[in-house]
Amino acid sequence: MPDAALAPLLAAYTARDEAAVHAAVHPDVHYEDPLTPAPLRGPGELLAHLRRGWSAFPDGRLEPTGAEVREGALVVAPGKLVATQRGALGSLPATGRFLVAHAVLYCELDPGSDRLLRARAFFDVYGAAQQLGVLPKPGTAAQRALMVLQGFGVGRRPG
C-alpha cells in the first residue's frame, strides 16, 4: 500500500525509527488505544508508548490487512500486530508466546500536512490476553472455571 496515508507510520513503527514516527505525526498528536489509561498527547508521549511495545515485542511489525478508507482528513485502516512477547508488558513478564492482534485505526490527519493528528486504535485485548496465556482459551476447563468465579455458572439452569 505505498499510496496509503498511514503507510509511513506503519513502516516507522516496524523499523523502530523514532525520527520517522516523529515526522509522520503532528506536534499536537492525540493517540489512544485499549492499553492507554488516557489519551496520549504529543510525539513524546506517543513514542514512550511505542518504546514500551518495542521492548515487549522486539520482533513486532504492523501490517495492513485491507485497504484504507479515506474521506477528507479521516482515515480508517485495518491492520494487525504480529509479534512474539519477549519482554515485560507492564506487570506481565515475557511469555515467549506469538501474538496476532487485529486492529482498526480510526484517524484524523492534519489537512495542511497529512500528518497524523488524532488516532484511536481498537483491538481485542481479551483475545490478545488469551494468546499470551494470561486468560484461558474458549471452551477449556480453565475458561469454564473462570466463568463460574465471575458468577456466570455453567450449563443451563433448571426449569
Secondary structure, 3 states (H helix, E strand, C coil): CCCCCCHHHHHHHHHCCHHHHHHHEEEEEEEECCCCCCCEEHHHHHHHHHHHHHHHCCCCEEEECCCCEEECCEEEEEEEEEEECCCCECCECCCCCEEEEEEEEEEEECCCCCCEEEEEEEECHHHHHHHCCCCCCCCCHHHHHHHHHCCCCCCCCCC
